[in-house]
Amino acid sequence: MKKVFTSLPFKLLVGVVFGIIVGQLAGMESMKAAGDALMNVVVTVRFILSELINFCVPLIVIGFIAPSITRLGKSASRMLGVALFCAYLSSILAAFLSMAAGYGIIPHLSIVSEVEGLKELPEVVFQLEIPQIMSVMSALVLSVLLGLACTWTNAVTMTNLLEEFQKIVLEVVTRVVIPILPVFIGFTFCGLSYEGTITKQLPVFIQVVLIVMAGHYLWMAVLYIAAGIYSGSNPLKVIRNYGPAYITAIGTMSSAATLAVALRCAKKSEPPLRDDMVDFGIPLFANIHLCGSVLTEVFFVMTVSQILYGRIPDVGTMVLFCLLLGVFAIGAPGVPGGTVMASLGLITGVLGFDETGTALMLTIFALQDSFGTACNITGDGALTMILSGYANRHNIKEQNLKVEL
């Protein structure tokens, strides 16, 4: 029970509820003077926190994308290439499925972008601007080139430096960004509640979460059907063993924390999963295969864009977002909401979200992140099934490295 109360989703939920209540109180006519003064503080603090979070975004991009590339380069092999291709393809196809669903479903939801009778938020009293050290796209290109160059030149010192930098950035995320998120989101929802927006759109958010969860099950079905066809095996022999891993992922909201259970479930599925492919694929996919999180984020950004800005991003913008999101997902940090955290730069840079849109994304993503993680973990079994089929098709001899769990 203690873990529940100290978890990020619970803190975010408290922030949301507290923010909505305070915003409603501040908007009451009987408290107009005190409410206006309070909202001056709210919008100012929110602006400063937003600047701090945005400043960290390029650091997160460099800190996680570049080391991920160097690690792949060190152990480059045919099976690693196949695994990487499968993980990326699964993520972007899930993203495109979600994008298609978004264009088909979101226009039919009862979303009113311009709600009548909204109050205006006061201006920011003190604008403490914290410019980013570079643009997000510059950080992405730098990360890719730096990671590749380190593998090409076998730059041991620089590779170690990138590993150290990743640890530093993870600490920044863990000790700075994540702790201020509940405050930032609480203040954002306070502003939305004061305006009157959130009370009008709450039913939409509930519908969207249910739609995304249905999308998770649909994509898992697609993965296992494809894996069964490619490997020539019955996918039900794998799926029936994955229940404990799915439940554990919902509880832990972490692929890393679920890894031991996922390995145990996968090892019970031999055949069709080869034991050596389980030892290789399950730990690897736990870090690079985030299909459920990507599917969730794509649908959410389209919904939030419709709610706040009155339009869904055009197809070209969304295709670019999906393709880049697949890259960001491979290097996403292993923390709750890691995918959306790593891709904040895409949300602000490619889609043009402001601090309100960013806060909404972080909130609704984190509140259902456990189901996205469960989809990621369960999908790893299907990709490991594809690896096993590939190894069998290409007569790759099984390595007898039994690890009992």
C-alpha positions as CSV (number, residue, x, y, z in Angstrom):
1,M,0.0,0.0,0.0
2,K,2.9,2.4,0.8
3,K,4.2,1.9,-2.8
4,V,0.9,3.0,-4.2
5,F,0.9,6.2,-2.2
6,T,4.5,7.0,-3.2
7,S,4.1,6.1,-6.9
8,L,4.2,8.8,-9.5
9,P,0.7,8.1,-10.9
10,F,-0.8,8.5,-7.4
11,K,1.1,11.8,-6.9
12,L,-0.1,13.1,-10.3
13,L,-3.6,12.1,-9.5
14,V,-3.4,14.0,-6.2
15,G,-2.0,17.0,-8.1
16,V,-4.8,16.8,-10.6
17,V,-7.6,16.6,-8.0
18,F,-6.0,19.3,-5.8
19,G,-5.5,21.6,-8.8
20,I,-9.1,21.2,-10.0
21,I,-10.5,21.9,-6.5
22,V,-8.3,25.0,-6.0
23,G,-9.1,26.3,-9.5
24,Q,-12.8,26.0,-8.8
25,L,-12.5,27.8,-5.5
26,A,-10.3,30.6,-7.0
27,G,-13.0,31.1,-9.7
28,M,-15.8,31.8,-7.3
29,E,-17.1,35.3,-7.4
30,S,-17.1,35.5,-3.6
31,M,-13.3,34.9,-3.6
32,K,-12.4,37.1,-6.6
33,A,-9.7,39.2,-5.0
34,A,-8.0,36.3,-3.3
35,G,-8.5,34.0,-6.3
36,D,-6.9,36.5,-8.7
37,A,-3.9,36.8,-6.4
38,L,-3.6,33.1,-6.1
39,M,-3.8,32.6,-9.9
40,N,-1.0,35.1,-10.4
41,V,1.2,32.8,-8.3
42,V,-0.1,29.7,-10.1
43,V,0.6,30.9,-13.7
44,T,4.0,32.3,-12.7
45,V,5.3,29.1,-10.9
46,R,3.9,27.0,-13.8
47,F,5.8,29.1,-16.3
48,I,9.1,28.7,-14.4
49,L,8.6,24.9,-13.9
50,S,7.8,24.6,-17.6
51,E,11.0,26.4,-18.6
52,L,13.0,24.1,-16.3
53,I,11.4,20.9,-17.8
54,N,12.0,22.1,-21.3
55,F,15.6,23.0,-20.6
56,C,16.2,19.3,-19.6
57,V,14.7,17.9,-22.8
58,P,17.8,18.1,-25.0
59,L,19.9,16.7,-22.2
60,I,17.5,13.7,-21.9
61,V,17.7,13.2,-25.7
62,I,21.5,13.1,-25.8
63,G,21.8,11.2,-22.5
64,F,19.6,8.3,-23.7
65,I,19.8,8.1,-27.5
66,A,23.6,8.3,-27.9
67,P,24.6,5.7,-25.3
68,S,21.9,3.3,-26.6
69,I,23.5,3.5,-30.1
70,T,27.0,2.8,-28.7
71,R,25.7,-0.2,-26.7
72,L,24.2,-1.7,-29.8
73,G,27.4,-1.1,-31.8
74,K,29.5,-2.9,-29.2
75,S,27.6,-6.1,-29.6
76,A,26.5,-5.8,-33.2
77,S,25.4,-9.1,-34.7
78,R,22.8,-10.4,-37.1
79,M,20.4,-11.3,-34.3
80,L,20.8,-7.9,-32.7
81,G,20.0,-6.3,-36.0
82,V,16.9,-8.4,-36.4
83,A,15.8,-7.7,-32.9
84,L,16.3,-3.9,-33.3
85,F,14.4,-4.0,-36.6
86,C,11.5,-5.9,-35.1
87,A,11.3,-3.5,-32.1
88,Y,11.3,-0.4,-34.2
89,L,8.9,-1.8,-36.8
90,S,6.5,-2.9,-34.0
91,S,6.6,0.6,-32.4
92,I,6.1,2.6,-35.6
93,L,3.3,0.3,-36.9
94,A,1.6,0.6,-33.6
95,A,2.0,4.3,-33.9
96,F,0.5,4.3,-37.4
97,L,-2.4,2.2,-36.2
98,S,-3.1,4.6,-33.4
99,M,-2.7,7.6,-35.9
100,A,-5.3,6.0,-38.2
101,A,-7.6,5.4,-35.3
102,G,-7.2,9.0,-34.2
103,Y,-8.2,10.4,-37.5
104,G,-11.2,8.1,-37.6
105,I,-12.4,8.4,-34.0
106,I,-11.4,11.7,-32.5
107,P,-13.5,13.9,-34.9
108,H,-16.6,11.9,-33.7
109,L,-15.9,12.5,-30.0
110,S,-17.8,15.3,-28.2
111,I,-14.8,17.6,-28.1
112,V,-15.6,21.3,-28.0
113,S,-12.4,23.3,-28.6
114,E,-13.9,26.7,-27.9
115,V,-16.0,26.6,-24.8
116,E,-18.1,29.6,-24.1
117,G,-17.9,31.5,-20.8
118,L,-14.2,30.7,-20.0
119,K,-12.3,32.9,-17.7
120,E,-9.0,34.4,-18.7
121,L,-5.9,33.5,-16.8
122,P,-3.8,36.4,-15.5
123,E,-0.5,37.3,-17.1
124,V,2.7,35.8,-15.8
125,V,4.1,38.2,-13.2
126,F,7.8,37.1,-13.4
127,Q,9.1,35.5,-16.5
128,L,12.3,33.6,-15.7
129,E,13.3,32.3,-19.1
130,I,15.7,29.3,-19.2
131,P,16.7,28.7,-22.9
132,Q,17.6,25.2,-24.0
133,I,21.3,24.5,-24.8
134,M,20.2,23.5,-28.3
135,S,17.0,22.6,-30.2
136,V,15.6,19.2,-29.8
137,M,16.2,18.2,-33.4
138,S,19.9,19.3,-33.1
139,A,20.1,17.1,-30.0
140,L,18.7,14.1,-31.8
141,V,21.0,14.5,-34.8
142,L,24.0,15.0,-32.4
143,S,23.0,11.9,-30.5
144,V,22.8,9.7,-33.6
145,L,26.1,11.0,-35.1
146,L,27.9,10.9,-31.8
147,G,26.7,7.3,-31.0
148,L,27.6,6.1,-34.5
149,A,31.0,7.8,-34.6
150,C,31.9,6.2,-31.2
151,T,31.2,2.7,-32.6
152,W,33.0,3.4,-35.9
153,T,36.2,4.6,-34.1
154,N,35.9,2.3,-31.1
155,A,36.2,5.4,-28.9
156,V,36.3,3.7,-25.5
157,T,36.8,6.9,-23.5
158,M,34.0,8.8,-25.2
159,T,31.7,5.7,-24.9
160,N,32.4,5.6,-21.2
161,L,31.7,9.3,-20.9
162,L,28.4,8.9,-22.6
163,E,27.5,6.1,-20.2
164,E,28.4,8.4,-17.2
165,F,26.4,11.2,-18.8
166,Q,23.4,8.9,-19.1
167,K,23.6,8.1,-15.4
168,I,23.8,11.9,-14.6
169,V,20.8,12.7,-16.8
170,L,18.8,9.8,-15.2
171,E,19.5,11.3,-11.8
172,V,18.4,14.7,-13.1
173,V,15.2,13.1,-14.3
174,T,14.7,11.1,-11.1
175,R,15.6,13.8,-8.6
176,V,14.5,17.0,-10.4
177,V,12.0,16.5,-13.3
178,I,9.8,13.8,-11.8
179,P,9.5,15.4,-8.3
180,I,8.3,18.7,-9.8
181,L,5.9,17.1,-12.3
182,P,3.0,16.7,-9.7
183,V,3.4,20.4,-8.8
184,F,3.6,21.5,-12.4
185,I,0.6,19.4,-13.4
186,G,-1.3,20.4,-10.3
187,F,-0.8,24.1,-11.2
188,T,-1.7,23.4,-14.9
189,F,-5.0,21.7,-13.9
190,C,-5.7,24.6,-11.5
191,G,-5.5,27.0,-14.4
192,L,-7.7,24.8,-16.6
193,S,-10.2,24.4,-13.8
194,Y,-10.2,28.2,-13.2
195,E,-10.9,28.8,-16.9
196,G,-13.6,26.1,-16.9
197,T,-12.0,23.9,-19.6
198,I,-11.3,20.7,-17.7
199,T,-14.8,20.3,-16.3
200,K,-16.2,20.4,-19.8
201,Q,-13.7,17.9,-21.3
202,L,-13.4,15.3,-18.5
203,P,-15.7,12.8,-20.1
204,V,-13.6,12.9,-23.3
205,F,-10.4,12.0,-21.3
206,I,-12.2,8.9,-19.9
207,Q,-13.3,7.8,-23.3
208,V,-9.8,8.2,-24.7
209,V,-8.2,6.1,-22.0
210,L,-10.7,3.3,-22.7
211,I,-10.1,3.5,-26.5
212,V,-6.3,3.3,-25.9
213,M,-6.6,0.3,-23.7
214,A,-8.6,-1.4,-26.4
215,G,-5.9,-0.5,-28.9
216,H,-3.3,-2.3,-26.6
217,Y,-5.2,-5.6,-26.9
218,L,-5.7,-5.2,-30.6
219,W,-2.0,-4.6,-31.2
220,M,-0.9,-7.5,-29.0
221,A,-3.3,-9.7,-31.1
222,V,-1.7,-8.5,-34.3
223,L,1.9,-9.1,-32.9
224,Y,1.1,-12.7,-31.8
225,I,-0.8,-13.6,-35.0
226,A,2.2,-12.3,-37.1
227,A,4.7,-14.1,-34.9
228,G,2.7,-17.3,-35.2
229,I,2.5,-17.1,-39.0
230,Y,6.2,-16.3,-39.3
231,S,7.5,-18.9,-36.9
232,G,4.9,-21.6,-37.9
233,S,4.0,-22.1,-34.2
234,N,0.9,-21.7,-32.1
235,P,1.1,-18.3,-30.4
236,L,-1.4,-19.4,-27.7
237,K,1.4,-21.5,-26.2
238,V,3.2,-18.3,-25.4
239,I,0.3,-16.1,-24.5
240,R,-1.2,-18.5,-21.9
241,N,2.0,-18.2,-19.9
242,Y,2.2,-14.4,-19.9
243,G,-0.6,-13.6,-17.4
244,P,1.8,-13.2,-14.4
245,A,4.0,-10.8,-16.4
246,Y,1.1,-8.7,-17.5
247,I,-0.3,-8.4,-14.0
248,T,3.2,-7.6,-12.6
249,A,3.7,-4.9,-15.2
250,I,0.4,-3.2,-14.2
251,G,1.5,-3.2,-10.6
252,T,5.1,-2.1,-11.1
253,M,4.7,0.2,-14.1
254,S,8.3,-0.7,-15.0
255,S,9.7,-3.0,-17.7
256,A,12.9,-3.4,-15.7
257,A,11.0,-4.4,-12.5
258,T,8.9,-6.9,-14.4
259,L,11.9,-8.5,-16.2
260,A,12.4,-11.4,-13.9
261,V,8.8,-12.4,-14.1
262,A,8.8,-11.9,-17.9
263,L,11.8,-14.2,-18.2
264,R,10.1,-16.9,-16.1
265,C,6.9,-16.7,-18.2
266,A,8.9,-16.9,-21.5
267,K,11.0,-19.9,-20.3
268,K,7.7,-21.8,-19.7
269,S,6.9,-21.3,-23.4
270,E,9.6,-23.6,-24.8
271,P,8.7,-24.5,-27.5
272,P,7.9,-22.3,-29.5
273,L,10.4,-20.0,-27.8
274,R,14.0,-21.1,-27.9
275,D,15.8,-20.8,-24.6
276,D,18.8,-18.9,-26.0
277,M,16.5,-16.5,-27.8
278,V,14.6,-15.9,-24.5
279,D,17.9,-15.1,-22.7
280,F,18.9,-12.7,-25.5
281,G,15.5,-11.2,-26.5
282,I,13.5,-10.7,-23.4
283,P,16.0,-8.4,-21.6
284,L,16.8,-6.5,-24.8
285,F,13.2,-6.0,-25.8
286,A,12.3,-4.8,-22.2
287,N,14.5,-1.8,-23.0
288,I,13.9,-1.1,-26.7
289,H,10.4,-2.4,-27.4
290,L,7.7,0.1,-26.2
291,C,4.8,-0.5,-28.6
292,G,2.1,0.0,-26.0
293,S,3.6,3.3,-24.8
294,V,4.0,4.6,-28.4
295,L,0.5,3.6,-29.4
296,T,-0.8,5.5,-26.3
297,E,1.2,8.6,-26.9
298,V,0.2,9.0,-30.5
299,F,-3.5,8.8,-29.8
300,F,-3.2,11.1,-26.8
301,V,-1.3,13.9,-28.6
302,M,-3.9,13.9,-31.3
303,T,-6.7,14.2,-28.7
304,V,-5.0,16.9,-26.7
305,S,-4.3,18.9,-29.9
306,Q,-7.9,18.8,-30.8
307,I,-9.0,19.8,-27.3
308,L,-6.6,22.7,-26.8
309,Y,-5.8,23.9,-30.3
310,G,-9.0,23.0,-32.1
311,R,-7.3,20.8,-34.7
312,I,-5.6,17.4,-35.2
313,P,-2.0,17.8,-36.6
314,D,-1.9,17.2,-40.4
315,V,-0.9,13.8,-41.7
316,G,2.6,14.8,-42.7
317,T,3.4,16.1,-39.3
318,M,2.0,13.0,-37.6
319,V,4.0,10.6,-39.9
320,L,7.2,12.5,-39.0
321,F,6.2,12.4,-35.3
322,C,5.6,8.6,-35.4
323,L,8.8,7.8,-37.2
324,L,10.9,9.8,-34.8
325,L,8.9,8.6,-31.8
326,G,10.0,5.0,-32.7
327,V,13.7,6.2,-32.4
328,F,13.1,8.0,-29.1
329,A,11.3,4.9,-27.6
330,I,14.4,2.8,-28.2
331,G,16.4,5.1,-25.9
332,A,13.7,6.0,-23.5
333,P,14.7,6.1,-19.8
334,G,13.4,3.3,-17.6
335,V,11.2,5.4,-15.4
336,P,7.4,5.7,-15.2
337,G,6.3,7.7,-18.2
338,G,9.8,7.3,-19.7
339,T,8.6,7.3,-23.3
340,V,6.7,10.5,-23.1
341,M,9.5,12.0,-21.0
342,A,12.1,11.2,-23.7
343,S,9.9,12.5,-26.4
344,L,8.9,15.8,-24.9
345,G,11.1,17.5,-27.5
346,L,9.0,16.0,-30.3
347,I,5.8,17.1,-28.6
348,T,7.0,20.7,-28.3
349,G,9.2,20.8,-31.4
350,V,7.3,18.8,-34.0
351,L,3.7,19.3,-32.8
352,G,4.2,22.7,-31.2
353,F,2.6,22.0,-27.9
354,D,2.8,24.7,-25.2
355,E,3.2,24.1,-21.5
356,T,-0.5,23.4,-21.0
357,G,-0.5,20.7,-23.7
358,T,2.7,19.2,-22.3
359,A,1.2,19.0,-18.9
360,L,-2.0,17.3,-20.1
361,M,0.1,14.8,-22.1
362,L,2.3,13.9,-19.1
363,T,-0.8,13.5,-16.9
364,I,-3.1,11.3,-18.9
365,F,-0.1,9.3,-20.1
366,A,1.2,8.6,-16.6
367,L,-2.2,7.8,-15.2
368,Q,-2.6,4.8,-17.6
369,D,1.2,4.0,-18.0
370,S,0.8,0.7,-16.2
371,F,-1.4,-0.7,-19.0
372,G,1.1,0.6,-21.7
373,T,3.9,-1.1,-19.8
374,A,1.9,-4.4,-19.7
375,C,1.4,-4.2,-23.4
376,N,5.1,-3.6,-24.0
377,I,6.1,-6.6,-21.8
378,T,3.5,-9.0,-23.3
379,G,4.5,-7.9,-26.8
380,D,8.1,-8.9,-26.1
381,G,7.0,-12.5,-26.1
382,A,5.7,-12.2,-29.7
383,L,9.0,-10.6,-30.8
384,T,11.0,-13.3,-29.1
385,M,8.8,-15.8,-31.0
386,I,9.8,-14.1,-34.2
387,L,13.5,-14.3,-33.2
388,S,13.1,-18.0,-32.5
389,G,11.5,-18.5,-35.9
390,Y,14.3,-16.5,-37.6
391,A,17.0,-18.5,-35.9
392,N,15.3,-21.8,-36.9
393,R,14.8,-20.7,-40.5
394,H,18.4,-19.7,-40.9
395,N,19.8,-22.8,-39.2
396,I,21.4,-20.8,-36.3
397,K,22.5,-23.4,-33.8
398,E,20.9,-23.1,-30.4
399,Q,23.3,-22.0,-27.6
400,N,23.1,-24.2,-24.6
401,L,23.2,-21.4,-22.0
402,K,20.4,-22.5,-19.6
403,V,19.5,-20.1,-17.0
404,E,17.0,-21.4,-14.5
405,L,14.5,-19.0,-12.9
